[in-house]
Amino acid sequence: MAKTVYVLNGPNLNLLGTRQPEIYGHETLGDVEKLCRETAQRHRLTIEFRQSNHEGDLLDSIHEAATRNAAGIVINAGAYTHTSLALRDAVAAIELPVVEVHISNVFAREKFRHQSHIAPVARASICGFGVEGYALAIAGLAALVTPRAARADAKSGERT
């Protein structure tokens, strides 16, 4: 049975494609979900894809991922990255690898975006690659949770 990666998206990410396309691009959240599913499939993973504008829903999803022994979590917490100690504490409380993703390069933007409460307790952070950052995060999680021999078998199977 394939392991599941939870892909969690925070506030305003439902507006991708229309919200500040000069910063976030023209891809929609549906496009991001499709990219995540395709990437996960190549790595023999499945995706639980969610978006919420409500902090508590994101907390519940983090707890659920841990309870269900997910392979890991990819999270774009949006503005909650810079404000939510509750999300930080939830990530710190679980034993799953978590990769923080940001579509834009937060360090090239406003100073308040340079602070992440999640990054210090996440396994990795990715920013500035557009929506491709999600694919990079899933590939990184796959490398963490899949033994090297199984990854080699999967690659050889792709070539045939």
Summary of the structure (lengths in Angstrom):
residues: 160
radius of gyration: 15.2
end to end distance: 22.3
largest distance: 48.8
contacts: 514
relative contact order: 0.19
helix: 52%
strand: 18%
